[in-house]
Amino acid sequence: MNGSTVFDSFLFRDTFGTPEMRAVFSDQAYVETIVRVEVALARAQARAGVIPREAADAIAERCAPARLDRDRLRRETDTVGYPILPTVRQLAEQCGDVGGFLHWGATTQDIMDTALILQCAEGLTLVTGALDRLRARLRALAEEHIDTVTAGRTHLQHALPITFGHRVAVWLSALDRHAERLSAVRERDLMVQFGGAAGTLASLGPGKEGLRVRAGLAAELGLRDPEITWHSARDGLAEIVGLLAAIGASAGKIGSDVAMSCSTEFGELAEPFVPGRGASSTMPQKRNPISSEIMVATAKLLRDKSSAMLDAMIHDFERATGPWHVEWAVIPEAFLLLSSSLYQAEQVMAGLRVDTERMRANLGLTGGLVVAEAVMMALAPVLGRQRAHELVYEACSRIRDTGGDLATELRKFPDIAATLGNDRIDELCDPATYLGSAQAMVRSVTRVPADGRPG
């Protein structure tokens, strides 16, 4: 197979997608879904009395995607510009004398949109499953390291002590919210499309027959029956891709944190060891955080997919001249990219190596400055916040200039020593004593009560 993009490349396709997601958006799956929609439409119309029941039964029995001439379908699609007319033409030939009842009152976009929505539904099921597995991994990791003290970093500098479980729980909290969004998107945006040539279903008469057919088609396919045709209102698809991009960005944030923590200077994390994974062609010692890098890369690519979908929302009147085609390229690629990101994230979290000793050692790199706020807040009730800040700031400046450690330096300040005393200074300079509500927040996210027993 000679691929020209990372999505069909035999080298890169499993880096930028998964086999399961590729199967959902493959040509074969798409054609089969088109046939499924045409058959479902015939059944819905038969129930509504629009076409004979015998015709619908024959259509269901005789329409066979496997018997379609693919070369002919490709040639005619290239000529027509859309695959529906060429597909319906071959299906009608398969159906014989009842073939004239195929595609009754429908327009090309009705079938293509509905088929795409069915693919999105299947794709979202895969995304939900992958997200749930990743969340389970993160939940276990957060619980395991709820008390593992590490340096909290802001602007890439030590800020305050946190726990590694807290950092993981922050990652998890975003994905938990995304899981809620996925559920809402499935309910809101997986809509059937059936409006006819200009969205009015005029071909099915002036009454409500068309609406009954649309409702029946939605029921047949397990999709939502919308209030009105959405040929040129593409907010649903834009929201789906936007959510995929947001999930990818959250996974990319995890990948960025992990990759940086794998750096030699940090040395706090390492991706699971697989012989040859992340190897360099020239530096034998290298073990690059490949999965994390892919998570970051796919997040960047997904951003552009979301941007393209926002642009493609601007359709003219009742049928667009161009924006619709953007979706054909963007939507499958967005699903593929996120499937890759979630797969890579799950693999990382399944065997992430956490060096707790290195985390503790890194806390001491600044000689205790990571708990400077703790000292300041302990002094503030007696000395006032501003005076406390000035004293601790001066102590920190001396340590930066001459080295040493915070506890020793604090004892040189008479006001500090008199206010706190040696034991209290030592206590305040232990990062494990200044974690605030970190553990409580982790328990809130992982739903583990304070007594530690599963809720």
C-alpha positions in Angstrom: 0.0 0.0 0.0 1.5 3.3 -1.1 0.1 6.1 1.1 0.6 9.8 0.4 -0.5 11.1 3.9 0.2 10.0 7.4 -3.4 8.6 7.6 -2.9 6.1 4.8 0.8 5.6 5.0 1.9 2.1 5.9 4.7 3.7 7.9 2.7 6.2 9.9 -1.0 5.2 9.8 -0.8 3.6 13.3 0.9 6.6 14.7 -1.8 9.0 13.6 -4.8 6.7 14.0 -5.9 3.2 15.1 -7.1 0.3 13.0 -10.5 0.4 14.7 -11.1 4.0 13.9 -9.8 3.6 10.3 -12.4 0.8 9.9 -15.2 3.1 10.9 -14.2 5.7 8.3 -13.0 3.4 5.5 -14.5 3.6 2.0 -16.1 0.1 2.6 -17.8 1.2 5.8 -19.0 4.4 4.2 -20.6 2.6 1.2 -22.1 0.0 3.5 -23.6 2.8 5.6 -25.0 4.6 2.6 -26.8 1.4 1.7 -28.0 1.0 5.2 -29.5 4.5 5.1 -31.2 3.9 1.8 -32.7 0.6 3.1 -33.8 2.3 6.3 -35.5 5.1 4.3 -37.4 2.6 2.2 -38.7 0.9 5.4 -39.7 4.1 7.0 -41.5 5.2 3.9 -43.3 1.9 3.7 -44.5 2.2 7.3 -45.7 5.7 6.5 -47.6 4.5 3.4 -45.4 6.5 1.0 -44.1 3.4 -0.9 -45.5 -0.1 -1.1 -44.4 -2.4 1.7 -43.5 -5.1 -0.8 -41.1 -2.7 -2.5 -39.4 -1.9 0.8 -39.0 -5.6 1.7 -37.5 -6.3 -1.7 -35.1 -3.3 -1.4 -34.0 -4.6 2.0 -33.5 -8.1 0.6 -31.7 -7.3 -2.6 -29.5 -4.3 -1.8 -26.0 -5.8 -1.3 -23.0 -3.5 -0.8 -20.6 -6.4 -1.6 -22.0 -6.6 -5.1 -21.4 -3.0 -6.0 -18.9 -2.5 -8.8 -16.3 -0.4 -7.0 -14.3 0.7 -10.1 -17.5 1.9 -11.7 -18.6 3.6 -8.5 -15.3 5.4 -8.3 -15.4 6.5 -11.9 -19.0 7.8 -11.7 -18.4 9.5 -8.3 -15.5 11.4 -9.9 -17.8 12.4 -12.7 -20.8 13.4 -10.6 -18.9 14.8 -7.7 -20.9 12.8 -5.1 -21.2 9.1 -4.5 -25.0 8.8 -3.9 -26.3 8.9 -7.5 -23.8 6.3 -8.7 -24.6 4.1 -5.7 -28.3 4.4 -6.0 -28.0 3.6 -9.7 -26.3 0.3 -9.0 -28.6 -0.5 -6.1 -31.6 0.1 -8.3 -30.2 -2.3 -10.8 -29.9 -4.9 -8.0 -33.5 -4.3 -7.0 -35.0 -4.7 -10.5 -38.6 -3.6 -10.9 -38.8 -2.1 -7.4 -35.6 -0.1 -7.8 -37.7 3.0 -8.8 -38.8 3.3 -5.1 -35.2 3.7 -3.9 -34.1 7.1 -2.6 -37.8 8.3 -2.8 -38.0 12.1 -2.1 -34.4 12.3 -0.8 -31.5 14.4 -1.9 -27.9 13.4 -2.0 -27.0 15.4 1.1 -29.8 13.6 3.1 -28.0 10.3 2.6 -24.5 11.5 2.9 -25.1 13.5 6.1 -27.0 10.7 7.7 -24.3 8.2 6.8 -21.7 10.5 8.2 -23.6 10.9 11.4 -23.8 7.1 11.8 -20.1 7.0 11.3 -19.7 9.7 13.9 -21.9 7.8 16.3 -19.6 4.7 15.9 -16.5 6.9 16.2 -17.8 8.5 19.4 -18.4 5.1 20.9 -14.8 4.3 20.3 -13.7 7.6 21.7 -15.8 7.1 24.8 -14.4 3.7 25.4 -10.8 4.9 25.0 -11.5 7.9 27.2 -13.0 5.7 29.9 -10.0 3.4 29.9 -7.6 6.3 30.2 -9.6 7.8 33.0 -9.5 4.5 34.9 -5.7 4.5 34.5 -5.4 8.1 35.7 -7.8 7.5 38.6 -5.7 4.6 39.8 -2.5 6.6 39.4 -3.9 9.6 41.3 -5.0 7.3 44.2 -1.6 5.6 44.3 0.3 8.9 44.5 -2.1 10.9 46.6 0.6 11.5 49.2 3.7 11.6 46.9 5.1 15.0 47.4 6.6 16.8 44.4 7.3 20.3 43.3 4.4 22.3 41.9 5.7 24.4 39.1 4.5 27.7 37.7 6.3 29.4 34.8 8.6 26.3 34.8 9.9 27.3 38.3 9.2 25.7 41.7 6.1 27.3 43.2 4.7 25.3 46.1 4.8 21.6 47.1 1.9 19.5 45.7 1.4 15.8 45.4 1.9 13.9 42.1 -1.6 12.5 42.7 -2.9 16.1 42.7 -1.2 16.7 39.3 -2.7 13.5 37.9 -6.1 14.3 39.4 -6.1 17.7 37.6 -5.5 15.8 34.3 -8.3 13.4 35.2 -10.8 16.2 36.1 -10.6 17.6 32.6 -11.2 14.2 31.0 -14.1 13.6 33.4 -15.7 16.8 32.2 -15.1 15.7 28.6 -16.9 12.5 29.3 -19.9 14.5 30.3 -19.6 16.6 27.1 -19.4 13.4 25.0 -22.7 12.2 26.4 -24.4 15.6 25.7 -23.0 15.8 22.2 -24.3 12.3 21.4 -27.8 13.3 22.6 -27.8 16.7 20.9 -25.9 16.3 17.6 -26.4 12.8 16.3 -29.4 13.8 14.1 -30.9 12.2 11.1 -30.9 14.2 7.9 -34.0 14.1 5.6 -35.2 17.3 4.0 -35.3 16.7 0.2 -34.0 19.1 -2.4 -34.3 22.4 -0.5 -35.1 21.1 3.0 -38.9 21.3 2.9 -39.7 17.7 2.0 -42.0 19.1 -0.7 -41.6 16.0 -2.7 -43.6 14.0 -0.1 -46.6 16.3 -0.3 -48.1 19.3 1.6 -49.0 17.5 4.8 -46.9 15.8 7.5 -46.1 12.6 5.6 -42.5 13.8 5.1 -42.2 14.5 8.8 -43.5 11.0 9.6 -41.0 9.5 7.3 -38.2 11.5 8.9 -39.2 10.4 12.3 -39.4 6.8 11.2 -36.0 7.0 9.6 -34.6 8.4 12.8 -36.1 5.6 14.8 -34.9 3.0 12.3 -31.3 4.3 12.6 -31.3 5.2 16.3 -30.7 8.9 15.7 -32.4 12.0 16.9 -35.3 13.4 14.9 -34.5 17.1 14.5 -37.0 19.9 14.5 -36.0 21.1 11.0 -33.6 20.2 8.2 -30.0 21.1 9.0 -28.5 21.0 5.5 -26.9 24.4 6.0 -26.8 24.5 9.8 -23.6 22.6 10.6 -23.2 23.5 14.3 -23.7 19.9 15.3 -20.7 18.6 13.3 -18.6 21.6 14.3 -19.4 20.8 17.9 -18.4 17.2 17.6 -15.0 18.0 16.0 -14.5 20.9 18.4 -15.0 18.5 21.3 -12.6 16.0 19.7 -10.0 18.8 19.5 -10.6 19.8 23.1 -10.2 16.3 24.3 -7.0 16.1 22.2 -5.7 19.3 23.8 -6.3 17.9 27.3 -4.4 14.8 26.3 -1.7 17.0 24.8 -1.3 18.8 28.1 -0.8 15.5 29.7 1.8 14.6 27.1 3.6 17.9 27.6 3.8 17.4 31.3 5.0 13.8 31.0 7.6 14.6 28.3 9.1 17.4 30.3 9.1 15.3 33.4 11.1 12.7 31.4 13.8 15.1 30.7 17.2 14.4 32.2 17.1 17.4 34.4 13.7 16.4 35.9 14.0 12.7 35.7 10.8 12.2 37.6 8.9 10.2 35.1 9.6 7.7 32.3 7.4 6.2 29.7 7.0 2.4 29.8 10.1 0.6 28.6 9.8 -1.2 25.3 13.0 -2.4 23.6 13.8 0.0 20.8 11.0 2.5 21.7 12.3 6.1 21.3 15.7 5.0 20.3 18.1 7.3 18.4 19.9 6.3 15.3 23.2 7.8 16.6 22.9 8.1 20.4 22.6 4.7 22.1 21.6 6.2 25.4 18.5 7.9 24.2 15.0 6.9 25.2 12.7 9.5 23.9 9.1 10.0 25.2 7.6 9.1 21.8 4.0 8.5 23.0 3.9 11.9 24.8 5.3 13.6 21.7 2.5 12.1 19.6 -0.1 13.3 22.0 1.3 16.8 21.7 1.5 16.6 17.9 -2.1 15.3 17.5 -3.4 18.1 19.7 -1.8 20.7 17.4 -3.3 19.0 14.3 -6.7 18.7 15.9 -6.8 22.4 16.6 -6.7 23.0 12.8 -9.5 20.5 12.3 -11.7 22.4 14.6 -10.8 25.7 12.9 -11.6 24.2 9.5 -15.0 23.1 10.8 -15.8 26.5 12.1 -15.0 27.9 8.7 -17.1 25.3 7.0 -20.2 26.3 9.1 -20.7 29.3 6.8 -23.0 27.7 4.1 -24.8 29.8 1.6 -28.6 29.7 1.7 -30.0 26.1 1.5 -27.1 24.3 0.0 -23.4 25.3 0.2 -21.0 25.9 -2.7 -17.9 24.4 -1.2 -17.9 24.4 2.6 -19.6 21.0 2.8 -16.7 19.3 1.0 -14.3 20.5 3.8 -16.1 18.2 6.2 -15.4 15.1 4.1 -11.7 15.5 4.7 -11.7 17.0 8.2 -14.1 14.8 10.2 -12.5 11.4 9.5 -9.0 12.8 10.1 -10.2 14.4 13.4 -11.5 11.1 14.7 -8.3 9.3 13.6 -6.0 11.8 15.3 -7.9 11.6 18.6 -8.0 7.8 18.5 -4.2 7.9 18.2 -3.8 10.4 21.1 -6.0 8.4 23.5 -4.4 5.1 22.6 -0.9 6.6 23.2 -2.0 8.1 26.5 -3.5 4.8 27.7 -0.2 3.0 26.8 1.8 5.6 28.8 -0.4 5.5 31.9 -0.6 1.7 31.9 3.1 1.5 32.7 4.3 5.0 33.7 7.4 4.9 35.8 7.3 7.3 38.7 10.5 8.1 40.5 9.3 9.3 43.9 12.9 9.6 45.2 13.8 11.9 42.4 10.7 14.0 43.0 11.7 14.4 46.6 15.3 15.2 45.7 14.1 17.9 43.2 12.1 19.5 46.0 15.4 20.3 47.6 17.1 21.9 44.6 16.3 25.4 45.8 17.3 24.9 49.4 13.8 25.0 50.7 12.5 28.0 48.8 9.5 26.0 47.6 8.0 26.5 51.1 8.7 30.2 51.4 5.0 31.0 51.3 4.4 28.6 54.2 6.9 30.6 56.3 5.4 33.9 55.3 1.9 32.8 56.1 3.0 31.6 59.5 4.6 34.9 60.3 1.8 37.1 58.9 -0.6 36.9 61.9 2.1 38.2 64.2 4.2 40.5 62.0 1.7 41.5 59.4 1.6 40.1 55.9 3.7 42.8 54.3 6.5 42.7 57.0 6.4 38.9 56.8 6.8 39.0 53.0 9.7 41.4 53.2 11.6 39.3 55.7 11.1 36.0 53.9 11.9 37.7 50.5 15.2 38.9 51.9 16.0 35.4 53.2 15.2 33.9 49.8 17.4 36.5 48.0 20.4 35.6 50.2 20.0 31.9 49.5 19.9 32.6 45.7 23.0 34.8 46.0 25.1 32.7 48.4 23.5 29.2 48.6 22.4 27.5 51.8 19.0 26.4 52.9 15.9 28.3 54.0 15.7 26.9 57.6 19.3 28.0 58.4 18.8 31.4 56.8 15.5 32.1 58.7 17.2 31.5 62.0 19.5 34.5 61.3 16.5 36.9 61.4 15.8 37.8 65.0 12.1 38.6 64.3 11.6 35.3 62.5 13.4 33.2 65.1 11.6 34.9 68.0 8.2 34.5 66.4 8.5 30.9 65.2 11.2 29.1 67.1 13.5 26.4 65.8 11.0 23.5 65.9 8.3 25.5 64.0 10.9 26.6 61.4 11.9 23.0 60.8 8.3 22.0 60.5 7.5 24.8 58.1 10.5 23.9 55.9 9.2 20.4 55.4 7.3 20.4 52.0 5.1 17.6 53.2 3.5 19.9 55.8 2.3 22.5 53.3 0.0 20.6 50.9 -3.2 22.5 51.7 -6.2 20.7 50.4 -4.3 18.7 47.8 -5.2 15.3 49.1 -8.9 16.3 49.7 -9.1 17.5 46.1 -7.7 14.2 44.8 -10.2 12.3 46.8 -12.9 14.5 45.4 -11.9 13.7 41.8 -11.3 10.0 42.4 -14.4 9.8 44.6 -12.5 8.2 47.5 -13.7 9.4 50.9 -11.4 10.6 53.6 -11.5 7.3 55.3 -9.9 5.7 52.2 -12.7 3.2 51.7 -14.3 3.0 48.2 -17.5 5.0 48.1 
